[in-house]
Amino acid sequence: MKAFSLSRTFLVVFSALMLVFSTVSHAQAPAMNIEGTSNSILSKLDKALTLTDVQKPRLLTIITNYLRQKVNIQPLQQSNEKAYATKLNSMQNGLQTKLKAVLSQQQYADYQALKPKTFDETNVLSHLFY
């Protein structure tokens, strides 16, 4: 009788653990701090591109709006990956067009050279390119 009770207890504990791990693995990533991320991106761009006082607020607005749009389409990444990729590509094209309008040709070329090879969570600029 004790063997049955132990295997039943084990089964209950095992099932509970599996439920917990399943729930944790499907949890969504924490929401991005858009303003903080935008300011970090701007700071990094300012150091790399030597932005003017006129460019900074314009770029901050462009970057912030882009990140807001990106966060808004994030649920599609799980539910409809093709729609997500299409929307993200369109948004990135729009971002590049807006950046070209604010940056000089040399600054834009230098900006493109900052693109990480792949998305890198430790490089805040990854949010603009991926």
C-alpha angles and dihedrals in degrees: 000000000000091000090055091048093049094049090047091051090047091051092050093048092045092050091049092050092049090052091051093048091046091053093047094049092053095047114116123246115263115272116267118252093235098188093045093046091047092052091047091051091048091050092051092047091047091055093046099040104027095233122207124237088253094053097049100069092040092052092045090056093047093048095045093050091048093051091048090053091047092052090048093057094042094101088062090064088073101031103038113010094179093054089046092052092047094050093044092050091051091048092049091051089052091048092052091049091052093047091051089055092056103035127066117245091258093047091050091050089049090048091054090051088059092066111123116231090240136000107294118187090205092057110070091199088070087080089067097048105036 
